[in-house]
């Protein structure tokens, strides 16, 4: 489960780069998890913080989004999530 507003590190295999990609990401209102109809594989659209912070390739600073569509990705949260029962 991906939680809105909690930063994470995502790793996935990119066919285009023929390598494992690692990026910083966060979920906002434009992000979603879904299942591809054609392949029945899980997919994930996320806000790519790594690309957004890259001022050389993204001088405007506009949020950059990526799609993982091969079903193979892992997410590791970088901040401890709040326990709603202990607030």
N, C-alpha and C positions, 0 to 999 in steps of 0.2 A: 504494500500500500504506500502510495506517495502522498505526502502531506504538504499542503499549500504553505508557502512561506519558509519552509525549512531547507537550508542549503544542503546539497549533497554532491558526491562525486559519482559520476556515471562512467561505466566501462562497457564497451561493446565492440564487436568485430565489424569493421567497415570493409565491404567488398571493394569499394572504389579505391581505398588506400591500401587494401590487402594487409591490414594491421589492426591491432587492438587500439582503440581510441579511448582516451581518458579525459574527461572534461568536468568543470565545475558547473552545476546547474541549480535551478530553483523552479518551483512550480508556481505559476500565477494563473490568472483567469483564462488565458489562451491555451493552457496546457491540458493534455488529457492522456489517459490510457485507454486503449481500445484493441479490438481483435480484427485483423485484416480478413475480409470476406474470402478473398481468393486463396490465401494460404492457411487461414485459421491460426496464425501466429500472433502472439501479443505484440503490440506496438506502443510506442510512447513518444509523445510530442512534448518537448521541454524547452525552457528558456536557458540558453547556453551562456552562462556568465563569462566563460573563458573568451568566447568570440565577441561578446558585447564589450568587454574591457580592452580588447585589442584595438588600440587607437590607430594603428597603421592600416589595417584592413577595414576598420569601421570608424572613420574619423567623426562621423555624426553622433556616435554613441547610442544609436538606435538599438533596442533590444533585438538580439539574434535568436532565432528558434531553430531547433534541430528535430529530426524525426528518426527514431530507431525503429526499423520495420522488419528486422529479421528474427525477432523473437528472443534473441539472446543478448541480454544486458543485465548488469548488476548495479545496484544503487547502494551507496554507503552514506548515511547521514553524517554531516560534519559538525552539527551542533546537537546537543542533547535536547530531546523533545520534552516539553512541559507535560507533567502529569496533571491532568485536569482535576483529579481527585484531591490533590494537595495544594491547590492554589489558595 
